[in-house]
Amino acid sequence: MSLTFNLTGGKEIPPDNTKAFLYVAVPNNSVVTATKGNITLTPMMWNYFLRPTEDCAIFLISSNTFDNNAWTITATFDGLVATDSIIINSANKFNVDLAN
């Protein structure tokens, strides 16, 4: 059995390239973190209506962390752990599918 999750994001609001939104679709009741260096983020909010079996963890990534160093996204659910990385260097749209 494996845990699969999907990362999406992009420029929505604010339009001044000062923040990026990272959306992580995971099974219901997952624990999700985004880590880069000594920064660890937890979701700023959840969307519980993504799909009947999925939630969406929403992270707000500040522009002062935009660079080519990757964020490590970790999701844990029912003893399973999935992790991968994504580079967020602007508020422009990005989309990555991950599975572990």
PEQUI-V882537 format. One record per backbone hydrogen bond with DSSP energy under -1.0 kcal/mol. NH is the residue of the N-H (numbers start at 1). CO is the residue of the C=O. If there is no record, write none. Layout:
BEGIN
NH_CO / NH_CO
END
This chain:
BEGIN
5_98 / 6_25 / 7_96 / 8_23 / 9_94 / 10_21 / 20_61 / 22_59 / 23_8 / 24_57 / 25_6 / 26_55 / 28_53 / 30_27 / 31_76 / 33_74 / 34_41 / 35_72 / 36_39 / 39_36 / 41_34 / 44_58 / 45_58 / 47_56 / 51_54 / 55_26 / 56_47 / 57_24 / 58_45 / 59_22 / 61_20 / 63_18 / 65_62 / 66_63 / 71_86 / 72_35 / 73_84 / 74_33 / 75_82 / 76_31 / 77_80 / 80_77 / 82_75 / 84_73 / 86_71 / 94_9 / 96_7 / 98_5 / 100_3
END
